[in-house]
Amino acid sequence: MNPLHRHEKELLFDRCFGLTFAEEAAKVEAWIAHNEQAAAIDARIEVALGPLESLHPELCPEALAEHTIGLLCAVAQGAQAAGRRRTTHLRSRYREDFDHVCRAIF
């Protein structure tokens, strides 16, 4: 029996939440049927998720949804700004290196 790779374990987890495509789900079902480690992982996930069966989904309050989207947008903008600062720093560093090389050559 070969140990499962991280990706395979992630597919097992995804299957429990219904997040796999049909072909992936079939592959995971085969692992569970033929691999003790896959069967054990699947059983542990199912036991852990069991209590959630009694919960009924509720709609997210509009204010919470808007707040969450606002936070996600702020994080994305911050990441973009950090990327621009990093790029600008690298450009200036490469320019300094290039200038230094040019001065040495000429």
C-alpha positions, 0 to 999 in steps of 0.5 A: 500500500502506497501512502497517500500524497498531499493532493490525494488527501486534499481530494478526500477532504474535498469529496466530503464537502461535495467539492470534487468533479465526477471523475475526481469523486470516482477516483477518491471512491476507488482509493477508499475502497482499495486503500486502508489509509484513504478509508481511515482518513475518510472515516475520520472526516465523516465522523468529524462532520457528523454533528454538522448534519443537524445544522440548517443553513442560514442566509448570511446577513447582508451587512456581514456579506458587504463587510466581508467583501470590503475586507477582501477588497482591502486585502487584495489592494494591499497585496497589489500595493505591496507587489508594486513597491517590491517591483519598484524596489527591484527595478531601482536595484537592477538599475543601480547594478546596471549603472555600476557595471556600465561605469566599470566598463566605460 
